[in-house]
């Protein structure tokens, strides 16, 4: 009788041992399957966040460039590199400090909102220049080529300016993230957008 009980006890212990090993193996297999999925999901969320930041920075940059263009060609002058910081309003929007006075726009009209970027950590940098000699036609050897105005049919002498009047060449830099004094905006991340304003873009 004792020998039968001992045999049963041994069998039960072996079953318990096998169950523990099986559980550990199953857990290991489960972890091997979950870890890659979690890693991919985390990377996808990170890429999505970065894409959202880039998209929002581009939207805000274009909005600010539109504010500048709305002044019209005749109301814009060359602007040395100027940095602008943002201040929050009671309504949750942000105003751009000093931007209105630079471009003759009421400060109350320049309001920004953002869902993808913390505008408390943002600043802008704008530089503009007026010049018609920037855009020239060049031969393959680097020398000036002749240019015929498609409107007047004239071929100007001297430097081959593509336009009779100066163009406004501008650069807008949107900076966001932690501060970094090495950047023009004083921010860690920057998005640079260039723009051109021609004499035809003018309010009469």
C-alpha positions in Angstrom: 0.0 0.0 0.0 2.8 2.4 0.9 4.7 1.6 -2.3 1.5 2.5 -4.3 1.2 5.8 -2.5 4.8 6.6 -3.1 4.5 5.9 -6.8 1.5 8.2 -7.0 3.3 10.9 -5.2 6.3 10.6 -7.6 4.0 10.8 -10.6 2.3 13.9 -9.2 5.6 15.6 -8.5 6.8 14.8 -12.1 3.5 16.2 -13.5 4.0 19.4 -11.4 7.6 19.7 -12.7 6.6 19.2 -16.3 3.7 21.8 -15.9 6.2 24.4 -14.5 8.6 23.8 -17.4 5.8 24.0 -19.9 4.6 27.2 -18.5 8.1 28.8 -18.6 8.6 27.7 -22.2 5.1 29.1 -23.2 6.0 32.3 -21.4 9.3 32.6 -23.3 7.6 32.0 -26.6 5.0 34.6 -25.8 7.6 37.2 -24.9 9.5 36.4 -28.1 6.3 37.2 -30.0 5.3 40.3 -28.0 8.6 42.2 -27.8 9.0 42.7 -31.6 5.3 43.8 -31.8 5.8 46.3 -29.0 9.0 47.6 -30.5 7.4 48.2 -33.9 4.4 49.8 -32.3 6.6 52.2 -30.3 8.7 53.1 -33.4 5.5 53.7 -35.4 4.1 56.1 -32.7 7.4 57.9 -32.6 7.5 58.3 -36.4 3.9 59.5 -36.4 4.7 62.1 -33.7 7.7 63.4 -35.7 5.6 63.5 -38.9 2.9 65.5 -37.0 5.5 67.9 -35.7 7.0 68.4 -39.2 3.5 68.9 -40.8 2.5 71.4 -38.1 5.7 73.3 -38.4 5.2 73.6 -42.2 1.6 74.8 -41.7 2.6 77.5 -39.2 5.6 78.6 -41.4 3.3 79.0 -44.4 0.8 80.9 -42.3 3.5 83.4 -41.2 4.8 83.7 -44.8 1.2 84.5 -45.9 1.1 87.2 -43.3 4.3 88.7 -44.8 3.0 88.4 -48.4 -0.3 90.0 -47.4 1.6 93.3 -47.0 2.3 93.5 -50.7 5.6 94.1 -52.5 5.7 97.9 -52.1 5.2 97.7 -48.3 8.1 95.4 -47.7 11.7 96.3 -47.2 14.9 94.3 -46.7 15.0 92.8 -43.3 18.1 91.7 -41.5 17.9 88.4 -39.6 15.3 89.1 -36.9 14.2 86.7 -34.2 10.7 86.7 -32.8 9.4 84.9 -29.7 5.8 83.9 -29.0 3.6 84.8 -26.0 0.4 83.1 -25.0 -2.9 84.9 -24.7 -5.8 84.4 -22.3 -7.7 82.5 -25.1 -5.0 79.9 -25.5 -3.7 81.3 -28.7 -0.2 82.8 -29.2 0.9 86.2 -30.5 4.3 86.8 -32.2 6.2 89.5 -30.2 7.4 92.4 -32.4 6.2 90.8 -35.7 3.4 93.2 -36.2 5.7 96.3 -35.8 8.2 94.8 -38.3 5.5 94.3 -41.0 2.9 96.9 -40.2 0.3 94.4 -39.0 -1.8 94.8 -35.9 -0.5 92.5 -33.2 -4.1 91.4 -32.5 -4.4 90.0 -36.0 -1.3 87.7 -35.8 -2.7 84.8 -33.7 -1.5 81.2 -33.8 -2.8 77.9 -32.5 -1.1 74.5 -32.7 -2.1 71.0 -31.7 1.1 69.3 -32.8 3.8 71.5 -31.4 4.2 73.2 -28.0 4.3 76.8 -29.0 5.6 77.7 -25.5 8.9 76.3 -26.9 8.9 78.0 -30.3 10.4 81.1 -31.9 10.8 82.4 -35.5 13.6 83.9 -37.5 13.0 86.0 -40.6 15.4 87.5 -43.1 14.6 89.2 -46.4 16.6 90.8 -49.2 15.7 92.8 -52.3 17.8 92.1 -55.4 17.4 91.4 -59.1 20.9 90.3 -59.7 20.5 87.1 -57.6 18.7 85.3 -60.4 21.0 85.2 -63.5 21.2 82.8 -66.4 24.6 81.0 -66.6 26.3 79.0 -69.3 27.8 75.6 -68.5 31.2 77.3 -68.2 29.8 79.7 -65.6 29.8 82.9 -67.7 26.6 85.0 -68.2 24.3 83.9 -70.9 22.1 86.2 -73.0 18.5 86.5 -71.9 15.5 87.7 -73.8 12.6 89.0 -71.8 9.5 86.9 -72.9 7.2 89.9 -72.4 9.1 92.8 -74.1 11.4 90.7 -76.3 14.4 92.8 -75.2 17.8 91.5 -74.5 19.4 93.6 -71.7 23.1 94.6 -71.9 25.5 94.0 -69.0 24.6 91.6 -66.3 21.8 89.4 -67.5 19.1 90.2 -64.9 16.1 88.1 -65.3 13.8 90.8 -63.9 13.7 94.6 -64.3 12.8 95.2 -60.7 14.2 93.7 -57.5 12.6 90.5 -56.1 12.2 89.9 -52.4 14.0 86.8 -51.4 13.0 85.7 -47.9 13.9 82.9 -45.5 11.6 81.9 -42.6 12.9 79.6 -39.9 10.6 77.9 -37.4 12.4 76.7 -34.3 10.9 74.5 -31.6 11.9 72.1 -28.8 14.5 72.6 -26.1 16.7 75.7 -26.2 20.0 75.5 -28.1 21.9 78.8 -28.4 23.7 77.6 -31.5 20.6 77.9 -33.6 19.3 81.1 -35.2 16.0 80.7 -33.4 17.6 79.5 -30.1 15.8 76.2 -30.4 16.8 72.6 -30.8 14.9 71.8 -34.0 14.4 74.1 -36.9 12.5 74.0 -40.2 13.7 76.4 -42.9 11.3 77.7 -45.6 12.3 80.1 -48.4 10.0 82.3 -50.3 10.0 84.9 -53.1 7.8 88.0 -53.5 7.6 89.6 -56.9 6.4 93.2 -57.9 3.2 91.7 -59.3 2.3 90.6 -55.7 1.3 94.1 -54.6 -1.8 95.7 -53.2 -3.1 98.7 -55.0 
